[in-house]
Amino acid sequence: MATIRQRGNSYQIRVSCGYDADGNQVEQSMTWKPDKKMTPKQLEKELNRQAVIFEEACANGYITSAVKFSVFSDQWIEDYAKPKYKKTTMYKMEHIKKRIDEEIGHKRLDKITPRDIQALIKTLKNGNEAKGYKPMAAKTIKNYISYVSTVFEYAIRLDMMSRNPCTRANISTGKAKERDIYTLEEAQVFIDTLVEKASLVYQCYFILAIYSGFRRGELSGLTWDNVDFINHIITIDKALYYTKAEGIVLDTPKTETSQRSLKLPEIVFGYLHKLKDFYADEVLRLGTKWEENNFVFRNEFGGVLSPLSPNSWLHKFCEREGLRYVNIHSFRHLNASLLIDSGASVKTVQACMGHSMASTTLNIYAHSFRRSQAIASEAVAENFNLL
């Protein structure tokens, strides 16, 4: 039941919307200002009508801009994010939400200003030692502010607000770090050591990582029906992810354009042939202890290889063999750098990497493209003799 309170020449209509998780009553309110020409009877009738309309709207999930940010972001997650995003994305988003709610969740949606957002950026950048929060890198801060901005854009779409306070946010990026990848010489030493000392499963995993540039979830999610031995093509149409909440999850790749097919050298398929034969021998050796499935990369008993396992193995392998450790994602960057150095266009690299936009490819590999352009310019200059 709505309650009505007169405030000068206007009326405040309040509606109880139950209780939150902490047992606090949740209320929404709106202000209605009558036309000065209305008679007392007309005013009373219209006021009651406005109260009924507002009460029905609240019952159907409508939220006013006077609501706290944390409450509205809860609705955004339920109504918009969960139906749209993958489980792994939602897990990361809920982690972000927890921190954001601590900082601005108590503020009213319509009272958050660009200054508040700038203060939030400063807080994220500096960290909070007392609460156990470390200072964030610029890239991480961008992800957090992107979450906040998306919530505001949703409020604008619902005609609850007219402006997004995040649009003027300034995140100082500082000097971009050079990506830590192997040189060609280091990569060759790694491959030689891998073939000599590693198990066949990890030989195939890292050879494919270097030759294809696939993400770790895409590698772990590969099944044999994705491997075309005749035409030497591998298709990415799914990926394995890990979350603390649900463990290992099989889902679609990161973006729609991540679903792609790549033609790879014959030597790669030679190793995959060996791997398939190895599994056939393991079935005979282990019998009922062997877990049957169709994944290309499997653990010692045939079960699904967690997307976290290869990086842990890599760290120990490099330490044991005296090799410089780089994470699995660096092999993806190495692949892209080699493509760019060979003269591949932005569109070609974008397609191979599975990026949704060419701008993403340019942003990530700007340094490599500049270096490649400089080499190309020198090649042109070498063909002429200017006096």
Salt bridges, closest charged atoms under 4 A:
GLU27 OE1 - ARG14 NH2 2.84
GLU46 OE2 - ARG49 NH2 2.99
ASP74 OD1 - LYS97 NZ 2.95
GLU78 OE2 - LYS82 NZ 2.80
ASP101 OD2 - LYS97 NZ 2.74
GLU102 OE2 - LYS98 NZ 3.43
GLU102 OE1 - LYS131 NZ 3.96
GLU103 OE2 - ARG99 NE 3.31
ASP110 OD2 - ARG108 NH2 2.70
ASP116 OD1 - LYS107 NZ 3.92
GLU178 OE2 - HIS367 NE2 3.31
ASP180 OD1 - ARG324 NH1 2.49
GLU186 OE1 - ARG324 NH2 2.97
GLU218 OE2 - ARG215 NH1 2.66
GLU218 OE1 - ARG260 NH2 2.90
ASP237 OD1 - LYS238 NZ 2.98
GLU246 OE1 - LYS87 NZ 3.45
GLU282 OE1 - ARG285 NH2 2.82
GLU292 OE2 - ARG298 NH2 3.68
GLU321 OE1 - LYS197 NZ 3.06
GLU321 OE2 - ARG320 NE 3.33
ASP341 OD1 - ARG371 NH2 2.94
